[in-house]
Amino acid sequence: MNQWDYKVLWSFGLACLDIHALRLKKDLHNHIFLSLLVVGDWVTAILSLAAACSSAEVMKAKAAFFSSIGSLIHLPFTPIP
């Protein structure tokens, strides 16, 4: 599973929990639930940041590779700063 699958499952689970609480007219403001919510959101945020950083690093590597190839075969290419 990739990180987007976890985000979808996390958001779907929270939506189901909200619907269940609305149907039963329950209050979800307790410290255990809020602690779980904060930790889950931190985990999904870190996974999103890791995916964005790895995508940027792949693009930098591709730009460096194509820049070196361009200098070998004399193709104009401007690398990403």
Buried (B, 14 or more C-beta within 10 A) or exposed (E): EEBEEBBEEBEEEBEEBEEEEEEEEEEEEEEEEEEEBEEBEEBBEEBBEEBEEEEEEEEEEEBEEEBEEBEEEEEEEEEEE
